[in-house]
């Protein structure tokens, strides 16, 4: 039952929890504006007058009372011992923010000071506006064109929204007493309303009386600003390509006559001759064998001489041998056999073996020398034919005449690219900066347009009137520029700090026509953040103007042609952050090409005669630069064939003079180098003969010994035969005496007396 009772108690409803009490916070958590002490007047002015909701005003008023702060009994203060809930604290913080947001009434003294400052600014602007604008124009032009700029007068009409500039003359930094251009009158019509809104909008800008290359009475030189020496990747690549082209020109110029002069031609052909190397090899081999064998013949001779003396002494001693005495003869033969062991080819300690080894070694060594000498003889024969045929055929012929002039004109093209690239790069940098600003502003507006978290507000002051300006104009805009002058006109539209606002690219067009010379150009800069068009697109065509290029200013003594003629050309190109490309056609007719040539007078003569044969140039040109491909430059056209004909004609005319001298000098080199080597070989070849002589002497000694042995062997044979006959006779005598009864001792005594010793 007890268990059941407990179960019932568990199933009964759980008692409700008491409501949680709210947490209270001390008064020090209130905003600082409520913790200050106020007089009645200041409390009304700074607190109550800035609260517009009655409940808010009553609640705040009930917080303050005199005497709450013992130290400041006469001031209205809050009770610092009072505690507040989190909701109340949040509400009082909101009220504090609203009180602080209420601005006070206009103060007279600050207002007067501000008015005076504005009046001073207006006075300065009205008084010095013309000077300020004039100096700004001069400074801007001098910074851009790096030459002195003159302005006759500037008139700024602020209320009329107009600026007039008269007598603008910009100097030419390359010709100090010439103006790059001058403009008689410039009219600016700007939008005053937009200026008051912090924007500059020039609705129309007209320039009249524009002229080029006019004279000036004073020098336009100004000290150039110091520039950093840091080279761009394009500049480095262009320099490398130019240096390579110059080196190639020098090499091709040398190939015109085989070298820089007769000496260098001979030197160049010497490298192709076989004789010098063969002679060097033969001479080195001869010297090597000479060092190895020069002492050996004398050593061998001394050894043979010693052996000869020894053998002669032995032979002299054998002359006294009793030829009828077999024992003496046999001893002599033994002596001869001992001597002949020295001449046994298998006896490594014998003179015959040493002599044979020396003879074999010298034969092997000098066989290679003979082959080397034969190679030298063959080389001399080959080079004699080579000099006659090759020199006569090579001098006066051109390996790559088309590539020769192409490389020279490429060098001119590289120079022009390097000259105008910095200006193009400035335009690209400007366009990229405009696009970057457009993208940044677009991102900023997108961020501002995002939905933000709306904070819940209690009571607040009503919102005031909001003034807004449309995005019809960017911060800077020149809508239209028109420039005119004698035979010249130009038009520029939509120069904007943010082209996305009006969604239009910047466009420029100009034309110039004067005494049959025409120039037409069109340029589009599209810096909008979203566009499929290239950043910069340009088109240019020109006809009838003079083309003048001084090749010596590019590089002296390198064959860079100076160009003088009438030019027609047409180009189109694009540029962007990744690089640029430009292609078109160039026609020069008539044209005159000249050059200071090369260090080689003959090559210079060839070259200038060939350049004179080129009377017109018609070229297709493609140039550009990218980080991945580097510098791109390609020329093609009719100029190469003209140059080739002229170069060949010039070469054939002067080749004979060079040919005869080169052949004579090369033959001298062949004979000189081969003669010295052959003489050295001949000297060394005598060593082999000396070794062979000693070998022959050894053979002679061997023959003498063998002959002597043969002689003594014959003596031995005779002695044996004589002894046999004598023995037979004695035996017969002994037999007879035996038969007759004589004693046999007598025969033995006689044999002993005769001292006969048979070899068997």
GIJOQUI-V584243 format. One record per helix or strand of 2 or more residues. SS is the DSSP state (2 for helix, 1 for strand). FROM is the first residue (numbers start at 1). TO is the last residue. Records with the same first field share a line. If there is no record, write none. Layout:
# GIJOQUI-V584243
SS->FROM-TO, FROM-TO
This chain:
# GIJOQUI-V584243
2->2-11, 27-29, 32-34, 40-46, 48-50, 54-63, 70-72, 86-101, 108-145, 192-196, 233-256, 262-270, 275-293, 296-318, 326-343, 351-394, 401-448, 551-554, 601-612, 639-740, 745-754
1->24-26, 64-66, 76-78, 83-85, 149-157, 162-172, 175-190, 200-208, 211-212, 476-485, 488-496, 506-514, 517-525, 536-549, 562-576, 579-594, 616-626, 630-637
